[in-house]
Amino acid sequence: MPPKHPDARQIWQRLLWVGIYAVAMGLLEAICVIYLRRLLPGLIAGTGAHVAPLERLRIEVIREACTLVMLLSVAWLGGFDLRSRVACFFYAFGLWDIVYYAGLWWLAGWPGSWLQWDCLFLIPKPWYGPVLAPVLISAYFAVACVLIHKGEIRKAPLRLSLWTLTLQLLAGLVWYWSFVKDADRIRANGYAGMSYSWMLFAVGAAIAFGGLLLAMRGRPAEAAVSI
């Protein structure tokens, strides 16, 4: 017997609890990073010319891998099928990332500007860029995944075809390249003289939004019914 599809109230409750988990996790990680930066001042990315070598960050790779496992686990528990579980993962990821930087700013006064550079991620190699870029991407993740759940509630799910999924993957690759293309230079010389490619960011955003619009336009006729 197939599992019962949750009703609207249950779906919103699941999203609420996944969101609460992501917010708490983001704030907790911000606190952990503040401790790390005070113990190891060389890890304070964006405040000097030197960027700590990856050899000093091996434990950070493990921490980030654990973070992904935690987000995947809560997404699996929060969703009810593959589509909703993938949506929950990116929803949680987006909230976690936004709250992480908001927490750093609130508790430590860093970053001083949303255009300040940071080492954003370490898997599979270091990602570098201004804080604003991943925050905007995370906001897109959260909003897009709420729309996916809204479609499930209306029994008019977004049409996630091979084409629309390919566009999302392509957008992710463009964004990824914008963060890693200068990684070797930054590791060797720091952030001095570096300029983030907002053009690549914009291309990735256009592809992502285009794919999302195609998915929304491809929904069946029931999508016209209001909640």
N, C-alpha and C positions, 0 to 999 in steps of 0.2 A: 504493500500500500504506500503510495507516494506521500512524503511529508506534507502536512497542511501548510498552505501559504499564509504567513502572518497577516493580520489585518493592519490598517493604517496606524492605529494606536500602538500596536506592538512594534511596527517598523520605526516609528518616531522615538519610541522608548529605547530601542536598541541603538539608534543613532545618538541619542542623548548620552547613554552610558559609554558608548565608544568615545564620544567627544570628551566626556568628563575624564576618562582614562587618559586620553591623549594630552589634555591640558595639564593634568597632574604629572604625567611623564615628562612633558616639555619643561615644566618648572623644576622638577627634580633634576633633570639633566643640566639645566642652567646652573643650579646650585653646585652640582658635582664639578662642572667645568670651572666655576669660580674657585673652588678649592684647588683644582689642578693648577690653575694659572697662578695662584698664590704660592703653591709649593714649587712650581717649575716656571719661573717668570719667562723663560725663553719660549714658552708655548703661547704667549699672548700675541696672537696673530693680528697684524694690522697696526701695531703700535710702534714698530721699528723696522729697520731694514732687513733684519735677519729672520728667516723662517726656519723653525726647528727641523732638523733632518728627519726623514721618515723612520730611521732606525730608533729614534727616541719615542716614536709614536706607535710601536707595535701593539702595545696594550690598548691603545685607542682604537686600532682596527678591530680588536676583539670586542671592545665595548660597543662599537658601531654595529658589528654583526649581531650582537645580542639585542641591540635596539630594534633591528629589523625583524628578528625572530619574535620579539615581544609584540610589535605592531601586527605582524602576520597572525599571531595567535589570537589577539583580541579581535582582529578582523574576521577570522574564521568563526569565532564564537558569536560575533555580532551579526553576521550575514546568515542567509537562509538558502542561498544557492551560489553557484560560482560567480555570477554577475554581481550580486550584492556583496559577496565577500571581497572581491577585487575592489569594488567601490568603497567598502569600509576601510580597506587598507590604505588607499590613497586619501580618503577623508581623514583618517587618524594621522597619517604621515603629514598631511598639510597642517592640521591643527598643532601637532607636536612641534613642527619646525617653526611656525609663527610664534608660539608661546615660548619656545626656547630662546629666541632672540629678544622677544619682549621681556622675558624674565631676566636675561643678562642686562638689558638696559635698566630695568626697574631696580635690580638688586646691586648692580655693580657700575651703573652709568656707562656701560659699553654695549653697543657701539655709540660713539659720539655723534655719528651721522649714519643714515641708512645707506650712504654710498661708501662707507668704510669697508675695506677689504677684509676677508677672512678665509681661513682654510675651511671649506664648507663640508667636505666629506673626504673619506680616505679609501673608499672601495669603488673600483678596483685599484685606483691610483688617486693621488690628491686632487681635489677640486678647489679652485680658487675663484673668487669674484666678490663684487660688492654685495653686502648683506641684502640689499633691496631685491636683487634678482631672485634668489631662492624663496624669499618671502612672497613675491608676486606669483611665482610658480606654485607655491604651496596654497595660496589663496585660490588659484585656478583649480587645483586638485579638489579642494574642499567643496567649492561651489559646484563643479561638474558632478561630483559624486552625490551631492544632495539632489541634483536634478535626476540622476539615475534612479535614486530611491523614490523620488516623487513620481517618476514614470511607473515604477513597480506598484505604487499605491493606487494609481489611476488605472492599473491593469492595461497600460499602454507603454510597455518598456521601450527605452531607446533602442533603435536598431543598430546594434553593435556588429556591423558586417565586417568582413575581412578588410574592406577598403577603409572604413572609419577607424578600425583598430590599427591598420598600417599607418594612417596619418598620425595617430597618437604616438605610435612608436617612433616615427620619423621626427616628430616634434621633440620627443625625449632625447633622441640622438643629437639633434641640433643644439639643444640646451646643454647636453653633456659636453659636446665639443667646445662650446663657448667657455666652459669652466676648466677644461683640462688642456686646451691647446697650448697654453703658456706655462704649464705646470713645471717643466724642467727648468725653465729660465727663472721662475719665481723661487724655486727651491735653491737655486744657485746664487741668486742676487737679491732676493727679497722683492718687495712690491714697488720699489722706487722706479718711476718711469713707466709703470704698467698702465694700460688702458683697457678696460673691459669692452668687449664687442657687443654693444647694445643692438647693433644691426642683426647679429646672429640671434640674440634674444628675441627681437621683434619677428624674425622669420619663423622661429620656433613657435612663438605665440600665435602667429597667423595660421600656421599649419594646424596647431592644436584646436583653436577656436573653429577653424573650417571643418575639421573632423567632427567636432561636437555639434555644430549646426547641421551637418549632414545626418548625423544620428538622430537628432531631434526631428528633422523634416521627414525622416524615413519611418516614423512611427505610424502605426495603424490608425484608422479613423477614430477609434475610441479615445485617442489622445485629446480630442476636442472637448471631451466631457470634463467639466470642472470638478474639483475635489469636493 
